[in-house]
Each structure stands twice: as C-alpha cells, then as structure tokens.
C-alpha cells in the first residue's frame, strides 16, 4: 500500500509540471510547458502598470506579421490593461541561434527588454546539440550579464518534418538540446505546437495547403512550416497564453542566479562587428538604400553594407580567437568568397543557393580555430557558379538571365568570438 501511494504521489507531482523533464526524451501532449523559476520580474512589472518591454527573438515564424508575436502581445495587453506594452521584433527569417548569439547585443539588449522570448527550434533542427548548447547558453549568459533581472522564456514552434518525432511522443533534437539549457538555468519553456500534434493524431489537421481545399480540417500552413495567422499561429498563441497564466503565479522577483556554465566553451563572448572598420583591398562599393535596390530591401538587416564584383578584391581580418564568420547576402547576382585562414589553402563559400531567386540576408562560419592570432582574408573568387544547375535542385529555372549575370559578394558584419588585433 505504501509503495502504491509513493508511485501515485510521484505521478501527481509530475503532472503539475507543464512540459517534460529536460533529462528525458519523452514528450507528453498533456504537458505543454515547464514553469521552472518563472518570470517573476516581468509579471511584477505588468501588475504594477507602466512601461513593459518584450523582445521576440527568433526566425521567420516569429517575424511573421499577424502571427503569434503580435497575437500574444495583444493578449498580454488585454490581461494587463494598466501596463503599457511595447515590443522589439528581433526576428530574422532563415536564421538560428548560432547567428542569434552574435546579433543579440545589437538587436535585443540595446533596447533593455524586461522579457525575452527565444524561438529557434525549427531553424536549429538541423544543428548538432553541442552547437545549440553553445549558442543558447551564450544567449542566456549575455542577457543576464547585462541585467540579471531580465526574464527569459524559451518557446518552441514546429513544422511538418518534425511531426513524426512529435507523434512518437519524443522531443526533436533541437528542443531537447534547448531544454537542457533551460533546465540548467531555471528558464521556463513552452512548446506552442502540441495542440497541432493532437489535431494531426486525430486526423483533423492538414500540414500544408490552401484552406479552401480542406473545409472540414485545420490547415496549419501554406508551406508546412509558416503558419496561417488564424490556424497555426492562433494555436501557438492559445498554448502560450494558457502557459503564461500558470507561469504568472510562480517565482520571487529579483536577480536571477547564474550558475556555472553548462558547457565551458559556450558563446557568451560572441560579437558582431561592422566590416566598415576592416581593411579592404580592391574596389568595394558602400551601398545606400536610397539608390541601391538590395540595400533598400535589406535596410532593416544591415546598417552598413558593401559590395564588390571585382575578382581579387578582399577584406582582411586579424583577430585572436576561435570562431569567425560573416553576416552577408545571398541572391541572384552573387558569386562566392575564397577564404584563407593563415597559411592554409583557400576554401570556397558560395553566396548563391537553390533559393537564391531573390536577395536575403545570410551568414556563414569558418571551422573552429585554435585560440591564437589568425589572419583571415575573404577574397572575391573569379570562379563562376553554375547557377542554373543549383536552381534546378528545386526545379527552378532562370527566366531573366540578366539578374544572374553578376558574381558579386556583399559584406556587413563580422562574427567573431575573440578580439580584433591591430
């Protein structure tokens, strides 16, 4: 009898948590969130009234207009009418936590938010857990290095490729890695897509398509990833609002405790530095949004952007550290960089891919380096790309060859962990 009571009591305690214990790989559809240490500073400010700032930090799912970002902001404003809520849309499509940790200071922390929602589960789904640990822990530690009273909440979205794992009641690898960081730091987490999985299991959901083609079902998204505002995003918002009502009841306001790092080589020291200050060789054109279409399209991404189509033109960087990369552009008129590190042979980094029918911000990293002084040279490669063959991978064809003739490269921000050397 005593054994049965202990088993029952243990199960009861587990049912009080909202999500799944981070140490396991089991996902229960009845547990959409884990409260952990809550968001006590954020909710204290909401109850008092006055200005409260929320940063939404993630990818295109968070960036979307009329999506869960705007819907959740509206819900919170309704719940706390005495507060004056503002938000920072710090989401960039097609980017993961690996770029996020580098851009956090400039895109989020400069605004001094009270709460940061972090959403990278879908875009990190192809990353190794070790890299996710480094980036997500770097994000947490940077936020609390600036202000230990800033609250953080991890939120998880999903897409159709994640469905088989979730239907098997398991966490996708990206979510599992993030949960380990959340558990280590006591950060609440919300899986906003579990109702989507329940509907799928019941045969009531279609992952992608036109809503009018499935009048008796919930159509999640047009493309199986980016939800419709009134279906997928609405389900995300409902899950988050339900979790927030419970999270609001837990925690003691004050400075968050920062434990020892989960991984010693996390990316807390990640920096994003404008290439404006770097040494350039050859012809580089500084682009102005007023007279350049690419700069105008991406002006919300890049405060400074340069371009070169001259083979051999180069940007040189000297730094002491372990990680280096570039935040730049991919698009129809792009070619590739030839990158040398110290005395090693050059490696090619194409700035054109099968999606490059339009211009978009992008980024790349070099392999991890020894922690010592390095000289990196990014050179405009003379080697042309077979753009038609690359586009054919997605059954796309070149309809206007003039848009694809140029083989230029762009540069905006250097991504490093380390320090620039003179």
PECOR-V766700 format. One record per residue. N is the residue number from 1. RES is the residue in one letter. PHI is phi in whole degrees, 0 to 359 (999 if undefined). Layout:
n:N res:RES phi:PHI
n:N res:RES phi:PHI
This chain:
n:1 res:X phi:999
n:2 res:X phi:296
n:3 res:X phi:297
n:4 res:X phi:298
n:5 res:X phi:297
n:6 res:X phi:298
n:7 res:X phi:298
n:8 res:X phi:298
n:9 res:X phi:295
n:10 res:X phi:296
n:11 res:X phi:295
n:12 res:X phi:297
n:13 res:X phi:298
n:14 res:X phi:297
n:15 res:X phi:291
n:16 res:X phi:284
n:17 res:X phi:279
n:18 res:X phi:271
n:19 res:X phi:230
n:20 res:X phi:225
n:21 res:X phi:300
n:22 res:X phi:295
n:23 res:X phi:282
n:24 res:X phi:253
n:25 res:X phi:242
n:26 res:X phi:249
n:27 res:X phi:240
n:28 res:X phi:260
n:29 res:X phi:293
n:30 res:X phi:270
n:31 res:X phi:235
n:32 res:X phi:268
n:33 res:X phi:207
n:34 res:X phi:238
n:35 res:X phi:283
n:36 res:X phi:49
n:37 res:X phi:273
n:38 res:X phi:73
n:39 res:X phi:231
n:40 res:X phi:292
n:41 res:X phi:290
n:42 res:X phi:298
n:43 res:X phi:288
n:44 res:X phi:298
n:45 res:X phi:293
n:46 res:X phi:299
n:47 res:X phi:292
n:48 res:X phi:288
n:49 res:X phi:86
n:50 res:X phi:97
n:51 res:X phi:286
n:52 res:X phi:223
n:53 res:X phi:243
n:54 res:X phi:238
n:55 res:X phi:257
n:56 res:X phi:254
n:57 res:X phi:243
n:58 res:X phi:181
n:59 res:X phi:251
n:60 res:X phi:294
n:61 res:X phi:295
n:62 res:X phi:280
n:63 res:X phi:292
n:64 res:X phi:306
n:65 res:X phi:288
n:66 res:X phi:61
n:67 res:X phi:262
n:68 res:X phi:297
n:69 res:X phi:299
n:70 res:X phi:291
n:71 res:X phi:293
n:72 res:X phi:291
n:73 res:X phi:299
n:74 res:X phi:297
n:75 res:X phi:295
n:76 res:X phi:297
n:77 res:X phi:295
n:78 res:X phi:294
n:79 res:X phi:288
n:80 res:X phi:231
n:81 res:X phi:295
n:82 res:X phi:284
n:83 res:X phi:275
n:84 res:X phi:251
n:85 res:X phi:271
n:86 res:X phi:234
n:87 res:X phi:220
n:88 res:X phi:249
n:89 res:X phi:273
n:90 res:X phi:256
n:91 res:X phi:256
n:92 res:X phi:227
n:93 res:X phi:300
n:94 res:X phi:73
n:95 res:X phi:237
n:96 res:X phi:246
n:97 res:X phi:293
n:98 res:X phi:292
n:99 res:X phi:281
n:100 res:X phi:305
n:101 res:X phi:294
n:102 res:X phi:279
n:103 res:X phi:266
n:104 res:X phi:304
n:105 res:X phi:299
n:106 res:X phi:284
n:107 res:X phi:262
n:108 res:X phi:236
n:109 res:X phi:294
n:110 res:X phi:299
n:111 res:X phi:271
n:112 res:X phi:53
n:113 res:X phi:288
n:114 res:X phi:274
n:115 res:X phi:219
n:116 res:X phi:238
n:117 res:X phi:276
n:118 res:X phi:243
n:119 res:X phi:229
n:120 res:X phi:222
n:121 res:X phi:298
n:122 res:X phi:289
n:123 res:X phi:290
n:124 res:X phi:268
n:125 res:X phi:296
n:126 res:X phi:264
n:127 res:X phi:270
n:128 res:X phi:286
n:129 res:X phi:306
n:130 res:X phi:298
n:131 res:X phi:289
n:132 res:X phi:298
n:133 res:X phi:305
n:134 res:X phi:299
n:135 res:X phi:288
n:136 res:X phi:293
n:137 res:X phi:293
n:138 res:X phi:299
n:139 res:X phi:298
n:140 res:X phi:299
n:141 res:X phi:289
n:142 res:X phi:295
n:143 res:X phi:299
n:144 res:X phi:280
n:145 res:X phi:292
n:146 res:X phi:284
n:147 res:X phi:204
n:148 res:X phi:286
n:149 res:X phi:264
n:150 res:X phi:287
n:151 res:X phi:272
n:152 res:X phi:228
n:153 res:X phi:223
n:154 res:X phi:277
n:155 res:X phi:235
n:156 res:X phi:242
n:157 res:X phi:255
n:158 res:X phi:208
n:159 res:X phi:217
n:160 res:X phi:300
n:161 res:X phi:299
n:162 res:X phi:278
n:163 res:X phi:301
n:164 res:X phi:302
n:165 res:X phi:294
n:166 res:X phi:292
n:167 res:X phi:294
n:168 res:X phi:275
n:169 res:X phi:61
n:170 res:X phi:234
n:171 res:X phi:276
n:172 res:X phi:302
n:173 res:X phi:304
n:174 res:X phi:296
n:175 res:X phi:294
n:176 res:X phi:298
n:177 res:X phi:295
n:178 res:X phi:293
n:179 res:X phi:296
n:180 res:X phi:295
n:181 res:X phi:290
n:182 res:X phi:301
n:183 res:X phi:293
n:184 res:X phi:297
n:185 res:X phi:254
n:186 res:X phi:70
n:187 res:X phi:269
n:188 res:X phi:295
n:189 res:X phi:222
n:190 res:X phi:227
n:191 res:X phi:269
n:192 res:X phi:277
n:193 res:X phi:251
n:194 res:X phi:288
n:195 res:X phi:293
n:196 res:X phi:300
n:197 res:X phi:294
n:198 res:X phi:299
n:199 res:X phi:296
n:200 res:X phi:297
n:201 res:X phi:297
n:202 res:X phi:276
n:203 res:X phi:75
n:204 res:X phi:255
n:205 res:X phi:230
n:206 res:X phi:243
n:207 res:X phi:289
n:208 res:X phi:213
n:209 res:X phi:148
n:210 res:X phi:270
n:211 res:X phi:298
n:212 res:X phi:291
n:213 res:X phi:280
n:214 res:X phi:226
n:215 res:X phi:295
n:216 res:X phi:259
n:217 res:X phi:227
n:218 res:X phi:273
n:219 res:X phi:267
n:220 res:X phi:293
n:221 res:X phi:204
n:222 res:X phi:289
n:223 res:X phi:236
n:224 res:X phi:75
n:225 res:X phi:224
n:226 res:X phi:264
n:227 res:X phi:294
n:228 res:X phi:292
n:229 res:X phi:300
n:230 res:X phi:267
n:231 res:X phi:236
n:232 res:X phi:300
n:233 res:X phi:294
n:234 res:X phi:297
n:235 res:X phi:296
n:236 res:X phi:301
n:237 res:X phi:295
n:238 res:X phi:296
n:239 res:X phi:295
n:240 res:X phi:292
n:241 res:X phi:295
n:242 res:X phi:297
n:243 res:X phi:294
n:244 res:X phi:297
n:245 res:X phi:297
n:246 res:X phi:279
n:247 res:X phi:298
n:248 res:X phi:297
n:249 res:X phi:266
n:250 res:X phi:237
n:251 res:X phi:105
n:252 res:X phi:246
n:253 res:X phi:302
n:254 res:X phi:147
n:255 res:X phi:286
n:256 res:X phi:288
n:257 res:X phi:282
n:258 res:X phi:255
n:259 res:X phi:283
n:260 res:X phi:298
n:261 res:X phi:302
n:262 res:X phi:289
n:263 res:X phi:233
n:264 res:X phi:296
n:265 res:X phi:260
n:266 res:X phi:294
n:267 res:X phi:260
n:268 res:X phi:300
n:269 res:X phi:267
n:270 res:X phi:297
n:271 res:X phi:227
n:272 res:X phi:238
n:273 res:X phi:237
n:274 res:X phi:299
n:275 res:X phi:286
n:276 res:X phi:304
n:277 res:X phi:270
n:278 res:X phi:272
n:279 res:X phi:287
n:280 res:X phi:237
n:281 res:X phi:236
n:282 res:X phi:86
n:283 res:X phi:268
n:284 res:X phi:236
n:285 res:X phi:256
n:286 res:X phi:282
n:287 res:X phi:267
n:288 res:X phi:245
n:289 res:X phi:303
n:290 res:X phi:289
n:291 res:X phi:226
n:292 res:X phi:232
n:293 res:X phi:292
n:294 res:X phi:293
n:295 res:X phi:298
n:296 res:X phi:291
n:297 res:X phi:297
n:298 res:X phi:248
n:299 res:X phi:296
n:300 res:X phi:282
n:301 res:X phi:265
n:302 res:X phi:236
n:303 res:X phi:288
n:304 res:X phi:217
n:305 res:X phi:215
n:306 res:X phi:238
n:307 res:X phi:217
n:308 res:X phi:216
n:309 res:X phi:242
n:310 res:X phi:269
n:311 res:X phi:303
n:312 res:X phi:96
n:313 res:X phi:298
n:314 res:X phi:214
n:315 res:X phi:240
n:316 res:X phi:244
n:317 res:X phi:232
n:318 res:X phi:244
n:319 res:X phi:208
n:320 res:X phi:251
n:321 res:X phi:170
n:322 res:X phi:240
n:323 res:X phi:231
n:324 res:X phi:216
n:325 res:X phi:200
n:326 res:X phi:221
n:327 res:X phi:262
n:328 res:X phi:212
n:329 res:X phi:226
n:330 res:X phi:241
n:331 res:X phi:180
n:332 res:X phi:303
n:333 res:X phi:265
n:334 res:X phi:262
n:335 res:X phi:249
n:336 res:X phi:208
n:337 res:X phi:267
n:338 res:X phi:255
n:339 res:X phi:246
n:340 res:X phi:246
n:341 res:X phi:239
n:342 res:X phi:56
n:343 res:X phi:257
n:344 res:X phi:285
n:345 res:X phi:299
n:346 res:X phi:291
n:347 res:X phi:245
n:348 res:X phi:269
n:349 res:X phi:234
n:350 res:X phi:297
n:351 res:X phi:250
n:352 res:X phi:215
n:353 res:X phi:218
n:354 res:X phi:289
n:355 res:X phi:259
n:356 res:X phi:278
n:357 res:X phi:270
n:358 res:X phi:211
n:359 res:X phi:268
n:360 res:X phi:212
n:361 res:X phi:289
n:362 res:X phi:206
n:363 res:X phi:197
n:364 res:X phi:212
n:365 res:X phi:239
n:366 res:X phi:276
n:367 res:X phi:302
n:368 res:X phi:303
n:369 res:X phi:250
n:370 res:X phi:297
n:371 res:X phi:281
n:372 res:X phi:205
n:373 res:X phi:287
n:374 res:X phi:228
n:375 res:X phi:243
n:376 res:X phi:246
n:377 res:X phi:237
n:378 res:X phi:255
n:379 res:X phi:245
n:380 res:X phi:292
n:381 res:X phi:281
n:382 res:X phi:280
n:383 res:X phi:284
n:384 res:X phi:285
n:385 res:X phi:259
n:386 res:X phi:276
n:387 res:X phi:294
n:388 res:X phi:298
n:389 res:X phi:293
n:390 res:X phi:294
n:391 res:X phi:292
n:392 res:X phi:295
n:393 res:X phi:300
n:394 res:X phi:248
n:395 res:X phi:58
n:396 res:X phi:255
n:397 res:X phi:235
n:398 res:X phi:275
n:399 res:X phi:263
n:400 res:X phi:229
n:401 res:X phi:303
n:402 res:X phi:298
n:403 res:X phi:290
n:404 res:X phi:251
n:405 res:X phi:292
n:406 res:X phi:291
n:407 res:X phi:234
n:408 res:X phi:268
n:409 res:X phi:234
n:410 res:X phi:239
n:411 res:X phi:208
n:412 res:X phi:229
n:413 res:X phi:228
n:414 res:X phi:275
n:415 res:X phi:249
n:416 res:X phi:219
n:417 res:X phi:242
n:418 res:X phi:147
n:419 res:X phi:226
n:420 res:X phi:296
n:421 res:X phi:249
n:422 res:X phi:277
